[in-house]
Amino acid sequence: MKRKSPAIALLATTTALVLAGCGTTAGTPEQSGATGGGGGGSAEGAYVTVVKATGIGWFDRMEVGVDEWASETGIDARQEGPAEATNEGQVDIIQNLIAQKPVAITVVPNDVAGVASVLADARDAGIIVVTHEAAGIDNADIDIEGFENKAYGAQIMDNLAECMGEEGGYVQFVGRLTNGSHSEWVAGALENQEDNYSDMTRLEDPIESEENEEVAYNKAKELLAKYPDIKGFQGSAGTDVVGIARAVEEAGKTDDVCVMGTSIPSVAGSYLESGAIDKIFFWDPALAGKAQLAIAKILAEGGTVEEGTDLGVPGYESLVKLEGFDNVFAGDAGVAVDASNVAEYDF
């Protein structure tokens, strides 16, 4: 039987964790596969956020933040993304945007290395580039994270270990093996498990879900058949835990298998209530969208981003500069939710 996980708490930033509508702008949909975004017409003079894919609850929520920021500031801001979460789709959109001369492009990359070259082209064209979930990416002015990524993964593992009774086998899912933040989350979780939970075992290298719920579901079914005694799953893409939970429910193992990872209440809520998902971890994508745009505006106005910068966005009021990077900053924006408090969130 899986145990109850620890009390809900806000995930902290690096230091604290150590201490305790809608036209397209990037060509037509037929040209780029892009959808979403407000304002329509050319992107000249605009701030454009390019997400991993459209039609995903996580990025639908981010678009809410982008649209709110545009309304609050009076600046032309909109969101674009490929129809599927591919590097090629993002590169096509960014290439089309460069020709339209926006003020800034903010990007949540599918492939950190894969977009580096086109981001260099954007910067060469005088366009500000801000990224998210991409610590260490080349050719960005600033990368902004919701928190320190490995510490986030370690926090998920603490909860997963408690749920699993600190023993048994588990697997980890990532949206893409090339996704920088997902790789850091699973690495932080694995390091924590190996250091502190010796009776637990990661059964396989991270499993790629392609940011697709159906893929996660099918791979979870295979893993449940392959490892009848598996006790835990960690998901990274926002849809991972939902696909995994569906497979766990169908196998009749809701009470025996712990499922945790990154998602949002509107996506995972029904499975939290049924018990097929034990806990989700997230930061509000709407606020992350605003944070990216706020940084771009500061840079466009000739300002700088540094330790302690207040972006005027909840969770990003005092940025922390991450060690080992020249241009990566983190907020204090993490949240953990289970069935007891999921109703408090309306997204």
Secondary structure, DSSP 8 states (H G I E B T S, - for coil): ----------B--HHHHHH-----SSS-HHHH-EE--SS-S--TT-EEEE-S-SS-HHHHHHHHHHHHHHHHH---EEEEEESS--HHHHHHHHHHHHHH--SEEEE--SSTTTTHHHHHHHHHTT-EEEEES-TT-SS-SEEEESS-HHHHHHHHHHHHHHHTTT-EEEEEEES-TT-HHHHHHHHHHHHHHHHH-TTEEE-SS-EE-TT-HHHHHHHHHHHHHH-TT--EEEE-STTHHHHHHHHHHHTT-TTT-EEEEE--HHHHHHHHHHTSS-EEEE--HHHHHHHHHHHHHHHHTT----TT---SSTT-SS-EE-TT-SSEEE-S-BEEE-TTTGGG---
